[in-house]
Amino acid sequence: MSKSKSPKDEINVGAGGEWHQTAGGKHSPLTTNQGLVIADNQNSLKANPNGPTLLEDFILREKIFHFDHERIPERIVHARGTGAHGYFELTHSLAKYTTAKILTEVGEKTELFTRISTVAGGSGSVDTPRDVRGFAVKFYTKEGNWDLVGNNIPVFFIQDAIKFPDLVHAAKMEPDRAFPQAATAHDTFWDYISLTPEAMHMVMWIMSDRTIPRSLRMIEGFGIHSYRLLNEQGESTFVKFHWRPKLGLQSTIWDETVKISGADQDFHRRDMFEAIEAGNFPEWEFAVQLFTEAEAEAFPFDHLDPTKLIP
């Protein structure tokens, strides 16, 4: 006869003899925000049983930080977004270029969460302004969480991150009148653009149909930046990531967009929710653009410049 488990089998004993619960076994494991599995989040790391507590305890720091940030203020950009859970299934192995299991194990399904957002407007703004769309994906991989942040346009306004606060301040509504909401059709933005020649490539994209999509299920996604893959031999290859919608690219025209904004401010949210509820799940192909270091050096520009396209 097997011995029945007592409640004591479900707990561990702390440094002071106290009992505390740990996750694992038949329970879902505890993880950090990065997906690292941990056994205990009830006892701080200490120099000895009597203390002092060590600042190197990243689990303690993360837990306190999370608690201190539970009331999250509205984001300055990308405040209005629409998200959905799904999965990523690998169809072609990249084992020649990387050791990451998510990109080498064909047929493996990895849970993910995707958030698509507008940029300039607040959380209560309309879904359909002429605006860039953020395209952010969090993969819950076996090796930890992988965040791939991007937009629906393959380039960006600026070459140097130090200019980002200035760009956002210029794009937001005029400070003396608090309008236009969710739009850059005002002097401050275009004055900034006139003083930032590197932004002209991006301007050509935002004035195209890409920024007035018919549906969030019909937009592309781009990681924008160059990343580096490493294989088992330590050889590196540069990569850019692209998302291609199975439904293809579709946009509205400006007159349609104006009418939609007046009739249904939640047009894109509603479309996404109703499609998923009806079983018409949005689907994208995940593509990679690979190039070697030698090819990168041969480009007539810096491939790390996010205002440029890799040919």
C-alpha atoms as one frame of an Amber mdcrd trajectory, in Angstrom:
protein
   0.000   0.000   0.000   1.382   3.395  -0.924   1.909   5.918   1.782  -0.485
   8.854   1.616   1.078  12.273   1.378   0.751  14.651   4.273   0.490  18.440
   3.940   4.110  18.553   5.065   5.124  16.898   1.786   3.913  20.015  -0.037
   6.101  22.477   1.867   9.718  23.313   2.557  11.278  24.587   5.743  12.900
  28.019   5.802  16.098  29.102   7.547  14.224  29.874  10.766  12.289  26.610
  10.787   9.187  28.192   9.250   7.173  26.293   6.672   6.503  27.832   3.295
   5.002  26.634   0.038   6.988  26.205  -3.170   5.760  25.619  -6.694   6.718
  22.632  -8.778   5.772  18.991  -9.193   2.066  18.838  -9.928   1.846  22.620
  -9.629   2.736  25.133 -12.318   6.279  26.360 -11.672   7.017  29.828 -10.415
   8.857  31.960 -12.954  10.388  35.405 -13.112   9.050  37.967 -15.577  11.680
  36.686 -18.021  10.397  33.104 -17.758  13.200  31.760 -15.536  11.899  28.935
 -13.330  12.466  29.523  -9.605  11.705  27.313  -6.606  10.986  29.891  -3.924
   9.762  33.470  -3.735   9.152  33.535   0.016  12.681  33.842   1.367  15.201
  36.560   0.583  18.798  35.693  -0.184  20.905  36.512   2.880  24.584  36.581
   3.755  23.838  34.176   6.638  20.706  32.834   8.412  20.481  36.023  10.481
  21.006  38.415   7.568  21.688  40.878   6.148  19.580  40.633   2.980  21.661
  40.763  -0.197  20.904  43.235  -2.965  22.002  40.609  -5.501  18.726  38.740
  -4.867  17.084  39.516  -8.217  13.916  37.619  -7.239  13.392  39.937  -4.266
  14.105  43.008  -6.385  11.711  41.919  -9.120   8.927  41.096  -6.653   9.194
  44.452  -4.870   9.504  46.292  -8.188   6.378  44.537  -9.481   4.461  45.438
  -6.315   5.570  49.054  -6.517   4.383  49.294 -10.132   0.999  47.565  -9.867
  -0.844  50.812 -10.606   0.429  51.546 -14.072  -0.111  55.044 -15.504  -1.105
  55.403 -19.136   1.754  54.936 -21.555   3.075  58.001 -23.346   3.060  56.183
 -26.697   1.308  52.984 -27.815  -1.348  53.546 -25.124  -4.213  52.162 -27.191
  -3.649  48.543 -28.090  -5.362  45.270 -28.898  -3.890  41.946 -27.797  -4.485
  38.245 -28.339  -3.000  34.942 -27.232  -1.835  32.421 -29.794   1.025  30.122
 -30.709   4.045  29.993 -32.977   4.752  26.772 -34.908   8.121  26.344 -36.595
   7.971  24.939 -40.138  11.629  25.271 -41.202  14.662  24.786 -38.975  17.316
  27.491 -38.663  19.769  25.133 -36.935  22.419  26.199 -39.446  22.267  29.708
 -38.005  21.127  29.479 -34.373  20.912  27.255 -31.296  17.623  28.783 -30.081
  15.179  25.892 -29.714  12.217  27.978 -30.838  13.925  28.363 -34.240  15.363
  24.843 -34.594  12.684  22.350 -33.457  10.332  21.897 -36.418   6.724  21.292
 -35.406   7.219  22.681 -31.910   4.418  24.999 -30.793   5.326  27.939 -28.570
   2.685  29.987 -26.775   2.801  33.716 -27.426   0.963  36.969 -26.861   0.719
  39.685 -29.501  -0.209  43.336 -28.991  -0.935  45.682 -31.889  -1.275  49.362
 -31.086  -1.507  52.877 -32.399   1.267  55.268 -31.347   0.269  58.898 -30.887
  -3.199  58.670 -29.337  -4.195  57.983 -25.737  -5.988  54.868 -24.518  -9.372
  56.440 -25.295  -8.538  57.578 -28.823  -9.877  56.123 -32.066  -8.619  52.937
 -33.699  -8.275  54.331 -37.206  -6.018  57.417 -37.331  -3.251  57.736 -39.882
  -0.576  56.331 -37.616   2.118  53.706 -37.301   0.968  50.462 -35.684   3.087
  48.831 -33.018   3.521  45.061 -33.466   4.909  43.465 -30.289   5.164  39.712
 -29.660   6.119  37.887 -26.470   7.145  34.235 -26.975   6.938  31.961 -23.921
   9.783  29.653 -24.949  11.387  26.703 -23.175  14.473  28.838 -22.651  12.704
  31.873 -21.228  10.531  34.685 -22.519  11.541  36.332 -25.789  10.157  39.777
 -26.605  10.240  40.861 -30.239   9.157  44.487 -30.442   8.351  46.072 -33.774
   6.053  48.153 -35.981   4.077  47.607 -39.160   6.680  49.678 -41.041  10.227
  48.340 -41.581  12.081  51.596 -40.834  11.958  54.321 -38.179  12.218  58.104
 -37.849  15.586  58.447 -36.147  19.062  56.920 -36.121  19.904  57.665 -32.481
  17.722  56.788 -29.465  18.676  60.051 -27.746  16.288  61.782 -30.173  13.301
  59.630 -29.204  11.869  61.922 -26.466  12.045  64.869 -28.881  10.292  62.869
 -31.599   7.458  61.856 -29.261   7.020  65.376 -27.889   6.778  66.672 -31.448
   4.268  64.005 -32.500   1.908  64.385 -29.534  -0.917  66.931 -29.577  -0.088
  70.624 -29.314   0.616  71.413 -25.639  -1.242  74.739 -25.589  -4.530  73.341
 -26.945  -4.480  69.535 -26.411  -5.374  68.691 -30.004  -5.236  67.142 -32.562
  -5.691  63.850 -30.741  -3.985  60.765 -32.223  -2.645  62.716 -35.190   0.487
  64.504 -36.329  -1.254  67.020 -38.592   0.139  70.049 -36.788   3.067  72.437
 -37.060   5.160  71.065 -34.193   5.528  67.655 -35.809   6.333  68.957 -39.280
   8.750  71.510 -37.870  10.587  68.623 -36.220  10.593  66.636 -39.460  12.002
  69.616 -41.363  14.922  69.687 -38.919  15.482  65.913 -39.038  16.386  64.881
 -42.608  16.927  61.238 -41.592  13.166  60.995 -40.916  12.144  61.520 -44.553
  12.245  57.814 -45.393   9.805  57.094 -42.571   7.608  60.025 -43.607   7.141
  58.444 -47.046   5.889  55.301 -45.325   3.503  57.030 -42.899   1.910  58.978
 -45.759   1.211  55.693 -47.573  -1.735  53.320 -47.166   0.249  51.331 -44.588
  -0.908  53.673 -41.818  -4.641  53.365 -42.567  -5.099  49.554 -42.505  -8.469
  47.935 -43.129  -7.910  45.455 -40.313  -5.217  44.646 -37.781  -5.354  41.140
 -39.235  -4.097  42.584 -42.516  -0.894  44.367 -41.512   2.735  43.330 -41.630
   5.104  43.384 -38.683   8.821  44.199 -38.650  11.469  43.894 -35.958  13.131
  46.917 -37.677  16.575  46.417 -36.100  19.301  43.961 -37.109  19.807  41.069
 -34.710  22.539  38.461 -34.496  22.082  34.675 -34.575  24.789  32.328 -33.240
  25.105  28.664 -34.228  26.832  25.801 -32.391  30.157  26.646 -34.036  29.987
  30.198 -32.730  29.436  31.588 -36.227  27.185  34.622 -36.398  24.655  35.732
 -38.984  22.695  38.968 -38.979  18.913  38.727 -39.196  15.872  40.907 -39.582
  12.445  39.545 -38.603   9.247  40.028 -40.618   5.592  39.048 -40.051   3.484
  38.493 -43.183  -0.331  38.301 -42.820  -1.999  35.290 -44.414  -4.910  37.559
 -45.407  -2.540  39.845 -47.283  -2.061  43.590 -46.950  -5.282  45.585 -47.157
  -5.899  49.257 -46.453  -8.741  51.745 -46.532  -8.753  55.041 -48.392  -8.771
  58.314 -46.469 -12.482  59.071 -47.014 -13.376  55.616 -45.685 -11.142  56.100
 -42.661 -12.793  59.414 -41.764 -16.268  57.849 -41.977 -15.230  54.795 -39.959
 -13.727  56.987 -37.226 -17.033  58.821 -36.867 -19.187  55.688 -36.930 -17.132
  53.278 -34.797 -14.135  54.405 -32.772 -13.449  50.758 -31.814 -13.479  49.494
 -35.394 -10.188  47.563 -35.300 -10.731  46.183 -31.805 -14.206  45.008 -32.736
 -12.972  43.400 -35.947 -10.228  41.487 -34.129 -12.475  40.340 -31.276 -15.340
  39.223 -33.507 -13.024  37.381 -35.906 -11.418  35.416 -33.064 -14.789  34.723
 -31.445 -16.067  33.350 -34.765 -13.029  31.076 -35.126 -11.449  33.119 -37.928
  -8.104  33.308 -36.196  -5.600  35.813 -37.586  -2.434  34.198 -38.882   0.974
  35.452 -39.918   4.025  33.829 -41.475   7.241  34.536 -39.585  10.032  35.260
 -42.070  13.718  36.040 -41.667  16.105  38.104 -43.782  19.631  36.758 -43.294
  22.941  38.350 -44.248  26.544  37.739 -43.280  29.003  40.130 -41.662  30.853
  40.376 -44.976  27.645  41.359 -46.750  26.883  43.898 -44.011  30.301  45.498
 -44.413  29.747  45.777 -48.162  26.555  47.812 -47.774  27.035  51.534 -48.569
  25.385  52.341 -45.222  25.363  51.079 -41.635  22.998  48.111 -41.400  22.339
  49.074 -37.757  20.751  52.320 -38.965  16.965  51.820 -38.482  16.144  54.475
 -41.093  17.518  52.220 -43.855  16.181  49.130 -45.628  18.401  46.101 -46.198
  18.287  45.309 -49.951
